[in-house]
Amino acid sequence: MLKHIVALALELRFYVLVGAIIVSGYGMYTATQMPVDVFPDFNRPYVNIMVEARGYDPEEVERLISFPIASSMNGSPGVIGVRSSSGIGYAQVTVEFDWGMNIYLCRQIVQERLQLASEKLPEDITPTLAPASSITGEVLHIGLTSDGTVSPVELRTIADWVIRPRLLTVNGVAEVFTVGGAAKEYQVLVEPSLLAKYGVSLHEVEEALHGANTNTPGSFIYREGKELLVKNVGRSSDLSDIEELVIKSGQHGSIRLKEVASIREGEKISRGAAGVEGQDAVIINTLKQPAANTLALTAELDKTIDSIEESLPNGVTLTRNIYRQARFIETAIANVEEALRDGSILVVIVVALFLMSLRMSIIILVAIPLSFVTTFIVFSWLGMTINTMTLGGLAVAVGELVDCAIVGAENIYRRLRINLAKPREEREHFLPLIAHSTSEVFSAIVLGTAIVLLVITPLFALPGIVGRIFSPVGTAYVLSILSSMVVSLTVTPVLCSYLLRGKLPDTEKDGFVVASLKKAIEPVVLGSVKLPVIVLGIAGILLVWLMFVGLSIGRDLLPPFNEGTITISAAAPPGTSLQEASKLAKAAEKAVKKVPEIAASKTGRWTGRAEGDEHIHEVNSSEIEAALITPEGQKPRPLEEIQHDIRAALEHVSGVVTDLSQPIQHLVSHLIGGARAQVIVKIFGPDLDELRRLGKEVHAQMKEVPGVVDDYLEQQALIPQIRIIPDRNELARYGLRLADVLSTLETALQGRVVSRIQEENAYFDLTVRGSDRLREEASKL
């Protein structure tokens, strides 16, 4: 069959060349359109269930929310693991599915199970699914700061209702989260003494507000042949209109809202804070959709941000690229492309020096670019991306892409030279001779290719995440080698038919390089043949030694790499307030600005979490992010040296435990072990006090291990609480229901959203809560 392929290629050799040119053009175009990323998609399909549970303590969240949801997910089709995290006011349940599951089918399965679990959840709890995104889906962080003329509330409003909607319109964006500033709400502050004076309950205030600030439909009225739509308007954004709302009416007249409460524009209770360059700010985090092209998406985001920046009010500054994943991708891909380029150049030089023939060099070297572009076309068909792993596979294969072409072209060259040396009447026909010459080495080409491919096949047997990361290396290698074999059986004979016409050297005289190597190697080969026992003994000793060295070398999933961005985690003791933790993080940010590479960049800082974000932290946890930029006039320093300086600077910051990482490394660690570290020890048991004791003991022993840095014991401690426990006997004495008392306390202390106020395209909550005096003075409770 292969003989017929070669013969057909030679018969249609003009069309083969035209086809090769078309494939080259299409392959180069395909390569420019393919998604570009750092790594292949190596995370299992997973769905994050996010639950906002304002005011619930971790114990209640775990018992009433996390456990029922996690339990309902067990046994779902394709589910291989469920884990949950519970904290103050939030729950996160992560459902992991088996490889190959469609992410949208996974989300449908989870949604169906959530409907069953909703019956077991508190009435005010509504679980939501986090957006479908990759574990490395954070593509861009930008910051919004003010010169003091714009309040934190206005800054957050701009981020939430101007910038976020614009960024969400960009194709490929999955979600945009904002953290920092102060989220705006309208607050109805009820005074208990005035409620008692007028005989109004807090529940009556809630009920009056709940349905008052809204519009209702009124069907149609037909008049003089026209249809008029009726709209009953009750919604108002004027606070004076809301103040006039009647709460209760009786014999002594109507009691209006302004008589028992005051209305003001206020700030929501925040669980997150942020800053840029030591200044309070709002940070906007953009996530990409699965399989979105990071570089193309970032370019589109840049255009959108350009237009947003032009429309920002005076006094507001937008800081770009606090974190920019595209920077690392561009650097990483450029480094691999540079290695690929240098390898190709070396192959060209070696082939040219060994063959010492321009025509033969052209014939053989065409195999490299043609194999590459063919591989990119197959990548596109398979839905693969261009990343460091696929390009690494091509870089490994570049030296072997010419092997098949060399075998075929050398034999054709030899046969043509012998044929030309014959008398004219005895010479064979040109094209059949080329076909016969290629068929002579079929077995060598195919067998050589098969042996090379067998060496790489173990990569495809690697299990789990390791296989997902490294199988693209093998795929790229195999596809490029197979492409080179196809080229050697089609394009190489055709090029020989065009370029090897005419006079050829009638001797097998070697070039200078080959002759020199033969002269140097000959005595070594002859000596080895005379002393086989010694040679084989030395080879055996070397084999054993190399096996010993190989087994003793340290192992890791991925080699250390410099992302060009540093992530500094700073954790204050549990129970630390958001304001205090933010203050400590600001001190850490100021300390690391002494490091030259960080001083030359913009730093971003956030404490706590953004609403709905799947990367959740308690308010005592902070992260500082900064690009590592070499100051002008200085030489780039190794990452280890920069990290050493950062750790030294952080030693002077008291009150926080710090840890250094990099954004993608940080996320990959979370994916593998559920925590941001390379080595994680988890201890399980029913007794929390015993777990704490064992944790401290293990931590103390691990600190003594050479090479351990940034050791960190998860902070778990009992935080102070104020518990209000109603006296049931007293409730019975006064005829009060426990449910009413608890509901009143919840509204008075935490607040309850009863309506929304619309301002142009923005909506803000209208919340009923107790006056500030009630919250600040425990005696008033």
C-alpha positions in Angstrom: 0.0 0.0 0.0 2.8 2.4 0.9 4.5 1.7 -2.4 1.3 2.7 -4.2 1.1 5.9 -2.1 4.7 6.9 -3.2 4.0 6.0 -6.8 0.8 8.1 -6.8 2.6 11.0 -5.2 5.2 11.0 -7.9 2.6 10.6 -10.6 0.7 13.7 -9.2 3.8 15.4 -8.0 2.8 18.9 -9.0 -0.5 18.6 -7.1 1.4 17.2 -4.1 3.6 20.3 -4.0 0.5 22.5 -4.3 -1.2 20.5 -1.6 1.9 20.9 0.6 1.9 24.7 0.1 -1.9 24.8 0.9 -1.4 22.7 4.1 1.5 25.0 5.1 -0.6 28.1 4.7 -3.7 26.6 6.4 -1.5 25.2 9.2 0.1 28.6 9.9 -3.3 30.2 9.9 -4.7 27.5 12.3 -1.8 28.0 14.7 -2.6 31.8 14.9 -6.2 31.0 15.7 -5.8 28.3 18.3 -6.3 29.0 22.0 -3.1 29.8 23.9 -2.7 28.9 27.6 0.0 28.1 30.1 -1.0 24.5 30.7 -3.5 22.1 29.2 -6.8 21.8 30.9 -5.9 19.4 33.7 -8.6 19.9 36.3 -11.5 17.4 36.6 -15.0 18.7 35.8 -16.2 20.3 39.0 -19.1 22.4 40.2 -18.9 24.8 43.1 -22.0 25.5 45.1 -21.9 28.8 46.8 -24.2 29.8 49.7 -24.4 33.2 51.3 -25.7 32.7 54.8 -25.5 36.1 56.5 -25.0 36.0 60.2 -24.8 32.2 60.5 -21.9 30.9 62.6 -19.6 28.1 61.1 -21.2 25.4 63.3 -24.7 26.3 62.1 -23.5 26.6 58.5 -21.9 23.1 58.6 -24.9 21.5 60.3 -27.8 23.2 58.5 -26.3 24.0 55.1 -23.1 22.3 54.1 -23.9 18.8 55.3 -27.4 18.5 53.7 -26.1 19.8 50.4 -23.0 17.6 50.4 -25.1 14.6 51.4 -27.5 15.1 48.5 -24.7 15.1 46.0 -23.3 11.7 47.0 -24.4 9.0 44.6 -25.0 11.4 41.7 -23.9 10.0 38.2 -20.2 10.6 37.6 -19.5 12.1 41.0 -16.2 10.9 42.5 -15.8 13.3 45.4 -17.6 15.9 47.4 -15.9 18.4 49.9 -17.3 21.4 51.7 -16.0 24.4 53.5 -18.0 26.3 56.2 -17.3 29.7 57.6 -19.0 32.7 59.1 -21.8 33.6 56.8 -20.9 31.3 53.9 -20.7 27.7 52.7 -19.0 26.2 49.7 -19.5 22.7 48.5 -17.3 21.4 45.6 -18.6 18.4 43.6 -15.9 16.7 41.5 -16.8 14.5 38.5 -14.9 11.9 36.6 -12.8 12.8 33.6 -14.6 13.2 30.4 -17.9 14.4 31.9 -19.4 17.4 30.1 -19.3 20.4 32.4 -22.8 21.5 31.5 -24.2 18.0 32.1 -22.4 18.1 35.5 -24.0 21.4 36.3 -27.5 20.0 35.4 -26.9 17.0 37.7 -25.9 19.3 40.6 -28.9 21.6 39.9 -31.3 18.7 40.1 -29.8 17.4 43.3 -30.0 20.9 44.8 -33.7 21.0 44.3 -34.0 17.9 46.5 -31.7 19.4 49.1 -33.5 22.7 49.2 -36.3 21.2 51.4 -33.8 20.5 54.1 -32.3 24.0 54.1 -33.4 27.1 56.1 -36.1 29.1 54.3 -33.8 32.2 53.8 -31.0 30.2 52.2 -30.7 30.0 48.4 -27.7 28.0 47.0 -26.2 29.2 43.7 -23.7 27.6 41.3 -20.4 29.3 40.7 -19.7 30.2 37.1 -18.2 27.5 34.9 -14.5 28.3 34.8 -11.1 26.7 34.9 -9.1 26.4 38.1 -6.6 28.7 36.4 -9.4 31.0 35.2 -8.3 34.2 36.8 -7.0 36.3 33.9 -7.0 39.9 35.1 -7.1 41.9 38.3 -7.5 45.7 38.1 -7.9 48.3 40.8 -10.0 51.4 41.3 -8.8 54.1 43.6 -9.9 57.7 44.5 -8.1 60.9 45.3 -10.4 61.5 48.2 -13.2 63.3 46.3 -15.1 60.1 45.6 -16.3 58.1 48.6 -15.8 54.4 49.0 -19.5 53.9 48.4 -19.4 55.7 45.1 -16.2 53.9 44.1 -17.8 50.5 44.7 -21.0 51.6 42.9 -18.9 52.5 39.8 -17.2 49.1 40.0 -20.4 47.1 40.4 -22.7 49.0 38.1 -20.4 50.5 35.4 -17.3 48.4 35.1 -18.6 45.0 35.9 -21.4 45.0 33.4 -19.1 46.2 30.7 -16.5 43.5 31.3 -19.2 40.8 31.4 -20.2 41.7 27.8 -16.7 40.6 26.5 -17.0 37.2 24.9 -15.2 34.6 27.0 -15.7 36.2 30.4 -17.4 33.8 32.9 -17.7 36.1 35.9 -16.4 39.4 37.4 -16.1 39.8 41.1 -15.5 43.0 43.1 -14.0 43.3 46.6 -13.3 46.4 48.6 -14.9 49.8 48.9 -18.4 49.9 50.5 -21.5 48.4 48.9 -24.3 50.8 49.0 -27.7 50.2 50.6 -30.6 52.2 52.0 -31.2 51.6 55.6 -34.4 52.0 57.6 -33.1 52.5 61.2 -35.8 51.6 63.7 -35.8 53.0 67.2 -37.2 50.5 69.7 -38.5 53.2 72.1 -40.5 54.8 69.3 -42.0 51.4 68.3 -43.1 50.9 71.9 -44.5 54.5 72.1 -46.7 54.0 69.0 -47.5 50.3 69.6 -45.9 49.2 66.4 -44.0 46.0 66.0 -40.9 45.5 63.9 -42.7 42.9 61.8 -45.3 45.5 60.9 -42.6 47.8 59.6 -41.2 45.0 57.5 -44.6 44.1 56.1 -45.4 47.7 55.2 -42.1 48.2 53.4 -42.1 44.8 51.7 -44.9 45.6 49.2 -44.9 49.3 49.1 -41.9 50.1 47.0 -43.0 48.3 43.8 -45.0 48.6 40.6 -47.9 46.3 39.7 -49.6 45.6 36.3 -53.1 46.9 35.6 -54.0 45.0 32.4 -55.4 47.2 29.6 -58.0 49.9 29.1 -59.6 50.3 25.6 -60.6 53.8 24.6 -61.6 55.2 21.2 -60.2 52.2 19.4 -56.9 52.3 21.2 -55.3 49.9 23.7 -53.8 51.6 26.8 -51.5 49.6 29.1 -52.1 50.3 32.8 -49.2 50.4 35.1 -49.7 51.0 38.9 -46.7 52.9 40.1 -45.6 52.5 43.7 -41.9 52.4 43.2 -39.9 55.5 44.3 -36.3 56.3 44.7 -37.1 59.4 46.7 -36.5 58.7 50.4 -39.0 61.4 51.5 -41.7 59.4 49.7 -40.7 56.3 51.6 -40.7 58.2 54.9 -44.4 59.1 54.4 -45.3 55.4 54.1 -48.2 54.5 56.5 -47.2 51.7 58.9 -50.3 51.5 60.9 -53.6 53.3 61.2 -56.0 53.5 64.1 -58.4 55.7 66.1 -55.6 58.2 66.8 -54.6 58.6 63.1 -52.0 57.0 60.9 -48.4 56.2 62.0 -45.9 57.0 59.3 -42.5 55.4 58.9 -40.6 58.6 59.8 -42.3 58.6 63.2 -40.6 55.4 64.3 -37.5 55.2 62.1 -35.0 57.2 60.1 -33.9 56.4 56.5 -30.4 57.0 55.3 -27.9 55.9 52.6 -25.5 53.5 54.2 -23.0 50.7 53.7 -23.7 47.0 53.7 -22.0 44.8 56.2 -18.8 43.9 54.4 -16.7 40.8 54.5 -14.0 42.0 52.3 -11.6 45.0 51.9 -9.0 45.8 49.3 -6.2 48.3 48.5 -3.8 49.3 45.7 -0.3 50.7 46.5 -1.3 51.0 50.2 -4.4 53.0 49.4 -7.9 51.7 50.0 -9.4 50.6 46.7 -11.8 48.3 44.9 -10.2 45.3 43.1 -12.0 43.8 40.2 -11.2 40.1 39.4 -12.1 38.7 35.9 -12.6 35.0 35.3 -12.6 33.3 31.9 -14.9 30.6 30.5 -13.6 27.1 30.0 -11.5 26.8 26.8 -11.4 30.5 26.3 -8.3 31.8 24.6 -6.5 33.7 27.4 -4.4 35.9 25.2 -7.3 36.9 22.9 -9.6 37.5 25.8 -7.0 39.7 27.6 -6.6 41.7 24.4 -10.4 42.3 24.2 -10.5 43.2 27.9 -7.8 45.7 27.3 -9.9 47.4 24.6 -12.9 47.4 26.9 -10.9 48.9 29.8 -9.6 51.6 27.5 -13.1 52.7 26.8 -14.1 52.4 30.4 -11.2 54.5 31.5 -12.2 57.4 29.3 -15.6 57.6 30.9 -14.5 57.4 34.6 -15.4 60.5 36.7 -12.7 62.9 37.8 -10.9 61.7 40.9 -11.1 58.0 40.0 -8.0 56.2 38.9 -8.0 52.7 37.3 -4.8 50.7 37.9 -4.2 48.0 35.3 -2.6 44.7 35.5 -2.2 44.2 39.2 -2.3 40.6 38.0 -2.2 39.7 34.3 -2.0 36.0 33.5 -1.3 36.8 29.9 2.1 38.2 30.9 3.2 34.7 32.2 1.7 32.9 29.2 3.5 35.2 26.7 6.8 34.8 28.6 6.4 31.0 28.9 5.4 30.5 25.3 8.1 32.8 24.1 10.7 30.8 26.0 9.5 27.5 24.6 9.3 29.0 21.1 12.9 30.2 21.5 14.0 26.7 22.4 12.1 25.3 19.5 13.7 27.9 17.2 17.2 27.3 18.5 16.7 23.5 18.1 15.5 23.9 14.6 18.5 26.1 13.7 20.9 23.5 15.2 19.2 20.7 13.1 19.6 22.9 10.0 23.3 23.4 10.7 24.0 19.8 11.5 22.2 18.5 8.4 24.0 21.1 6.2 27.4 20.2 7.6 26.9 16.5 7.4 25.4 16.4 3.9 27.5 19.2 2.3 24.8 19.5 -0.4 22.4 22.4 -0.7 19.8 20.4 -2.7 19.8 17.5 -0.2 19.6 19.9 2.7 16.5 21.7 1.3 14.8 18.3 0.6 15.4 17.1 4.1 14.8 20.3 6.1 11.4 20.9 4.5 10.2 18.0 6.7 10.5 20.2 9.9 8.1 23.1 9.1 5.7 20.8 7.2 5.5 18.4 10.1 4.9 21.3 12.5 2.0 22.8 10.5 0.4 19.4 10.0 0.6 18.8 13.7 -1.2 22.2 14.4 -4.0 21.2 12.1 -4.5 18.0 13.9 -4.3 19.9 17.3 -7.2 22.0 16.0 -9.3 19.0 15.0 -8.7 17.4 18.5 -9.7 20.6 20.3 -6.2 21.0 21.9 -4.5 24.3 22.8 -1.1 25.7 22.3 0.6 25.6 25.7 4.0 24.9 27.2 3.3 21.1 27.2 2.3 20.8 23.5 5.2 23.1 22.4 7.5 21.1 24.7 6.5 17.9 22.8 7.4 19.6 19.5 10.7 20.8 20.9 11.6 17.3 22.0 10.7 15.9 18.5 12.4 18.6 16.4 15.7 16.7 16.1 13.9 13.5 15.0 11.6 15.1 12.4 14.3 14.8 9.7 15.2 11.1 10.4 12.6 9.6 8.0 13.4 12.2 5.3 17.1 11.5 5.6 16.7 7.8 5.3 14.5 8.1 2.2 16.4 11.0 0.5 19.8 9.4 1.1 18.7 6.1 -0.6 17.2 8.0 -3.5 20.4 10.1 -3.8 22.5 6.9 -3.8 20.4 5.1 -6.4 20.3 8.1 -8.7 24.1 8.5 -8.5 24.6 4.8 -9.3 22.0 5.0 -12.2 23.8 8.0 -13.7 27.0 6.1 -13.7 25.6 3.5 -16.0 25.6 3.8 -19.8 22.6 5.7 -21.0 20.9 2.7 -22.6 21.1 0.8 -19.3 19.7 3.6 -17.1 16.3 3.1 -15.4 13.5 5.6 -15.7 13.7 8.5 -13.4 10.4 8.5 -11.5 10.1 4.6 -11.1 13.6 4.6 -9.8 12.7 7.1 -7.1 9.6 5.1 -6.2 11.7 1.9 -6.0 14.4 3.6 -3.9 11.8 4.8 -1.4 10.1 1.4 -1.2 13.5 -0.2 -0.4 13.6 1.7 2.9 9.9 1.4 3.8 10.6 -1.1 6.5 13.4 1.0 8.0 11.2 4.2 8.0 8.1 2.5 9.5 10.0 0.4 12.0 12.2 3.3 13.1 9.1 5.4 13.6 7.3 2.7 15.5 10.2 2.2 17.9 10.5 5.9 18.6 6.7 6.1 19.3 6.8 3.1 21.6 9.2 4.9 23.8 6.7 7.7 24.4 3.6 5.6 24.9 4.0 5.3 28.8 3.1 9.0 29.0 -0.5 8.0 27.9 -0.8 5.5 30.7 -0.1 8.1 33.5 -3.2 8.3 35.7 -5.1 11.3 37.0 -3.9 14.8 36.9 -0.3 13.8 36.0 -1.6 12.2 32.9 -3.7 15.2 32.0 -0.7 17.4 32.3 1.9 15.3 30.4 -0.2 13.4 27.9 -0.3 16.5 25.6 3.6 16.2 25.5 3.2 12.7 24.1 0.4 13.7 21.8 2.4 16.5 20.2 5.5 14.3 19.9 3.6 11.4 18.3 1.6 13.6 15.9 4.8 15.4 14.7 6.7 12.2 14.2 3.8 10.6 12.3 3.6 13.8 10.2 7.3 13.6 9.4 6.8 9.9 8.2 3.9 11.0 5.9 6.1 13.8 4.5 9.0 11.4 3.9 6.7 9.1 1.9 5.0 11.8 -0.2 6.7 15.2 -0.3 10.3 14.0 0.1 10.3 11.8 -3.1 8.5 14.6 -5.0 11.2 17.1 -4.0 13.9 14.7 -5.0 12.3 14.3 -8.4 12.6 18.1 -9.0 15.8 18.9 -7.2 18.0 15.9 -8.0 17.7 16.0 -11.7 20.8 16.6 -13.7 24.4 15.8 -12.8 25.2 14.3 -9.4 28.7 13.4 -7.9 29.8 10.0 -9.1 31.7 9.2 -5.9 30.7 8.8 -2.2 33.2 11.3 -1.0 32.3 12.4 2.5 32.3 16.0 3.6 34.9 17.4 5.9 32.8 17.0 9.1 31.8 13.4 8.4 35.4 12.4 7.3 36.8 14.0 10.5 34.3 12.1 12.7 35.0 8.8 11.0 38.7 9.3 11.6 38.1 10.1 15.3 35.6 7.3 15.9 37.4 4.5 14.0 40.0 3.7 16.7 37.4 3.8 19.4 35.2 1.3 17.6 38.1 -1.1 16.8 39.3 -0.9 20.4 35.8 -1.7 21.7 35.5 -4.7 19.5 38.8 -6.1 20.8 37.8 -5.6 24.5 34.2 -6.6 24.6 34.2 -7.8 28.3 35.6 -4.5 29.6 33.3 -2.4 27.4 30.2 -4.3 28.5 31.3 -4.3 32.1 31.8 -0.5 32.1 28.4 -0.1 30.4 26.7 -2.3 33.1 28.3 -0.3 35.9 27.2 2.9 34.4 23.6 1.6 34.0 23.4 0.5 37.7 24.9 3.9 38.8 22.4 5.8 36.6 19.5 3.8 38.0 20.6 4.6 41.5 21.0 8.3 40.7 17.7 8.4 39.0 15.9 6.9 42.0 17.5 9.3 44.4 16.7 12.5 42.5 14.0 14.6 44.0 10.6 14.4 42.3 7.8 16.9 41.8 4.7 17.3 39.7 5.9 20.4 37.9 9.3 22.0 37.8 9.7 25.3 39.6 8.8 28.2 37.3 8.8 32.0 37.6 5.4 33.4 36.8 6.6 36.9 37.2 4.1 37.6 39.9 4.2 36.9 43.7 1.3 36.1 46.0 1.8 36.8 49.7 -0.7 35.3 52.1 -1.0 36.9 55.5 -3.3 35.4 58.1 -4.1 37.2 61.4 -5.4 35.3 64.4 -9.0 34.0 64.1 -11.5 36.4 65.4 -9.6 39.4 64.1 -12.0 42.0 62.7 -11.9 42.9 59.0 -10.7 46.4 59.8 -7.8 45.1 61.9 -6.8 42.4 59.5 -6.8 44.9 56.6 -4.6 47.2 58.7 -2.1 44.3 59.3 -2.1 43.4 55.6 -1.4 47.1 54.7 1.6 46.9 57.1 2.8 43.8 55.3 2.3 45.5 51.9 4.4 48.4 53.0 7.2 46.1 54.2 7.5 44.2 51.0 7.6 47.4 48.9 11.3 47.7 50.1 12.1 44.8 47.8 13.3 46.4 44.5 11.3 44.1 42.2 8.1 44.9 44.1 8.9 48.6 44.5 9.0 48.9 40.7 5.4 47.4 40.3 1.9 48.0 41.5 0.7 46.0 44.5 -2.8 44.8 45.1 -4.2 43.7 48.4 -7.4 42.2 49.6 -8.7 40.9 52.9 -11.6 38.5 53.3 -13.6 37.6 50.3 -15.8 38.9 47.5 -19.5 38.0 47.5 -20.0 34.9 45.5 -16.4 34.3 44.8 -15.4 30.6 45.0 -11.9 31.4 46.4 -13.1 32.2 49.9 -11.3 33.4 52.9 -12.3 34.5 56.4 -11.9 38.2 57.2 -8.6 37.5 59.1 -7.0 36.2 55.8 -5.3 38.6 53.3 -3.5 38.3 50.1 -1.0 40.7 48.5 -0.2 40.4 44.8 2.6 42.1 42.9 4.3 41.7 39.6 8.1 41.2 39.9 9.7 43.8 37.7 13.4 44.2 37.5 14.4 47.9 38.1 15.9 49.7 35.2 19.7 49.3 35.1 19.7 46.2 37.3 20.2 42.6 36.3 17.3 40.1 36.8 17.6 38.2 40.0 16.7 34.6 40.6 13.2 34.0 42.1 14.7 32.3 45.2 16.7 35.4 46.0 13.7 37.7 45.6 11.6 35.4 47.8 14.4 35.4 50.5 14.3 39.2 50.6 10.5 39.2 50.8 10.6 36.8 53.8 13.2 38.9 55.5 11.0 42.0 55.0 8.0 40.2 56.4 9.8 39.1 59.6 9.4 42.7 61.0 5.6 42.5 60.6 4.0 41.2 63.8 0.6 39.7 64.2 0.3 37.8 60.9 1.5 34.4 59.6 2.8 34.7 56.1 3.3 32.4 53.1 4.8 33.0 49.6 3.4 31.5 46.4 2.6 32.5 42.9 -0.9 32.8 41.4 -1.1 29.7 39.2 1.1 27.7 41.6 -1.3 28.7 44.3 -4.4 27.6 42.4 -2.8 24.3 41.2 -1.9 23.5 44.9 -5.5 24.1 45.8 -6.6 21.7 43.0 -4.3 18.9 44.1 -4.6 19.1 47.8 -7.2 21.6 48.7 -4.6 24.0 50.2 -2.0 26.4 49.0 1.1 24.3 49.7 3.3 21.6 48.0 3.2 19.3 51.0 0.0 19.0 53.1 -0.6 16.9 56.2 -4.3 16.4 57.0 -5.3 14.9 60.4 -8.9 13.6 60.9 -10.8 12.8 64.0 -13.8 13.6 66.1 -12.1 15.6 68.9 -11.3 19.1 67.8 -9.0 19.8 70.9 -7.0 16.6 70.2 -6.7 17.6 66.5 -5.3 21.0 67.5 -2.8 19.3 69.8 -1.7 16.8 67.1 -1.5 19.6 64.6 0.9 21.6 66.7 3.0 18.5 67.3 3.3 17.7 63.6 4.0 21.3 62.7 6.8 21.5 65.2 8.4 18.3 63.7 8.0 19.5 60.2 9.7 22.8 60.9 12.9 20.9 61.6 12.9 19.2 58.2 15.7 20.8 56.0 14.3 22.8 53.1 10.9 23.6 54.7 9.9 27.2 54.3 6.6 29.0 54.8 5.4 26.3 57.1 1.9 27.0 58.2 -0.5 25.5 60.7 -4.2 26.1 59.8 -5.5 28.5 62.3 -8.4 27.1 64.2 -9.5 28.7 67.4 -12.7 29.4 69.3 -13.6 33.0 68.6 -15.6 35.1 71.0 -19.4 35.3 70.6 -22.3 37.1 72.1 -25.1 34.6 72.6 -28.7 35.7 73.2 -30.7 32.9 74.8 -34.4 33.7 75.3 -35.9 32.7 78.6 -38.8 30.4 77.5 -40.6 30.8 80.8 -40.6 34.6 80.5 -41.7 34.4 76.9 -44.7 32.3 78.0 -45.4 34.8 80.7 -45.7 37.7 78.3 -47.4 35.6 75.6 -44.5 35.9 73.1 -43.7 33.3 70.4 -40.0 32.2 70.3 -40.0 32.5 66.5 -41.2 36.1 66.6 -38.5 37.0 69.1 -35.7 35.4 67.1 -37.0 37.0 63.9 -37.1 40.4 65.6 -33.6 40.0 66.9 -32.3 39.0 63.5 -33.9 42.0 61.9 -32.8 44.4 64.6 -29.1 43.3 64.7 -28.3 42.0 61.2 -31.0 43.7 59.2 -33.5 42.3 56.7 -33.8 43.2 53.0 -37.4 44.2 52.4 -37.2 45.9 49.0 -34.9 47.4 46.4 -34.5 51.0 45.2 -33.8 51.5 41.6 -31.5 54.3 40.4 -31.2 54.3 36.6 -29.7 50.8 35.8 -28.6 50.1 39.4 -30.5 48.4 42.2 -29.8 48.9 45.9 -31.2 47.0 48.9 -33.6 48.6 51.3 -32.8 47.1 54.6 -34.7 47.3 57.9 -32.5 47.1 61.0 -32.1 48.5 64.5 -30.5 51.9 65.2 -26.7 52.1 65.6 -27.2 52.8 69.3 -28.9 49.4 69.7 -26.0 47.6 68.0 -23.2 49.4 69.9 -24.6 49.2 73.4 -25.0 45.7 74.7 -27.3 46.9 77.5 -29.9 48.0 74.9 -30.3 44.5 73.5 
